[in-house]
Amino acid sequence: MKSGLRIIAYTSLLLVSMLCVTQSPGISATEYAKAHTPAAVFGGEEDGTPRLDQPEVVIEAPSSVKVGDMIVVDLSNSIGGGFDLVIIPEPPQVRVFNDGKVIVTASGYETTEYLFIASCALNGQSDVKTHRVRVIGPEPAKPSDPGENLVEKVLSWCETVDSPTPRDDALKLAQSFSSLATVINNGTFNTAAEIVSATKTSNRDALGSNLKYWVPLLDGLMNELRAMSDVGMLPDPMAHGPVWDAVSEGLKEYAKQLTE
């Protein structure tokens, strides 16, 4: 529990990436939030006037942000205390300011929608409000040469990885993809969806919480797979085997470069 706010995050099926949130010197979190939150959700009396003797959640937050931007949720004008905040799906990162009344989250690098559910209490009563924030932006550009130079592409995807233990992570991921490539080549999987699901599980087992740092690699791979599928290069599950082998080789090469 931090600053009187309990944050309950539910994990999304999609992988999310880490985004550092910084604040300009000399500007309070509340001032910053109000300057970047044009949309608001209010409640209270029929004329919109809040009742001071009853809890009232006031959520000031944008209705949409661009991919990669931060989301600022300001509860400062709420009446009550004991704030709870549920965010679905789980954002890449959450920061809390001003005794839990200002929440800053990363939006990630994919188009998605977050549901914020805030509650507070006063005089034995509680109030709950919800707010949705859409993350919008251009989809990743499709590769011009799908399926080609995969090892080199893996190296380029790794360039923006910001893990505290990149070499160890890369070797663990390389083993994960190599082991799955063997299973794929044996014809174990019936669909591409089964391969993707098994890969998520294997990678999560390999890296644990460090997996979030490798979203640039995983996003790059998914974008490549979509492009390959569009041109007919992945006609069946076994066609994924060489791709997984190439990813493993690229990760090993990346780890090697880190030791040189």
C-alpha positions, 0 to 999 in steps of 0.5 A, a space after each residue: 500500500 502506498 500513499 493511502 492508495 491501493 492499486 489492483 492491476 489485472 494482467 492483460 493477455 497482451 504483453 506490455 512494455 516499460 515506459 519511464 515517467 518523468 516530471 518537469 522540475 518545479 511543477 507539482 503533480 497536481 498542476 501537471 495533471 490538470 494541464 494534461 487532463 481536458 476530460 472529466 467525469 463528475 457526479 453529485 446533485 441533479 444540478 451537478 453540485 457535489 454534496 460535501 457530506 457524501 463521498 464523491 469520486 471525481 476523475 479528471 483524465 483524458 479520454 484518449 492519448 497517443 501510443 507511448 504517451 503517459 496517462 494522468 488520472 487526477 482524483 484531487 477534487 474527490 470528496 472522501 478518502 480511502 481511495 481504491 483504483 483498479 486498472 484493466 488491463 495492467 499498464 506497463 507502469 504506475 506511479 502515485 503522487 499527492 497522497 494517492 490522488 494523482 496517478 500516472 501510468 504508461 500507455 505502452 506501445 500498442 493501441 488499446 483501451 484502459 478502464 480506470 475504476 476509482 472508489 472512495 469512502 466518507 461517513 460510512 458510504 462509498 462512491 465509485 466512478 469509471 473512466 475509459 482511456 483509449 490509447 491510439 496511434 499508428 500501427 507499426 509499419 509492415 516489414 518490406 521484406 517479410 521473412 528475410 534477414 531474421 537474425 539481423 532483425 532480431 538484433 535490431 529489435 533488441 537495441 531498445 531493450 532496457 533490461 538490467 540483465 540483458 545478456 542473461 535474459 537473452 540467453 534464457 530467451 534464446 533457449 526458450 525459442 530454441 526448445 519451442 522450435 524443436 517442438 514445432 518442427 516435430 509437428 506437435 502444434 495444430 495451429 499458430 495460436 497454440 504456438 503463440 500461447 506456448 511461446 508466451 508461457 515458455 518466455 514467462 517461465 524463462 524470464 519472469 518479471 523481466 519479460 516486460 523489458 523484452 516487449 520491443 523484441 516480442 512486438 517486432 516478432 509479432 509484426 514480422 509474423 503478421 507480414 509473413 502470414 499476409 504474403 503466404 509464408 506461414 501456411 501451416 504451424 510447422 512453417 514457424 519452426 525456422 522463424 523460432 530458430 532464427 529468433 534463437 540465433 539472433 538472441 545468442 548473437 545479441 548476448 555474444 555482442 554484450 560480452 565483447 
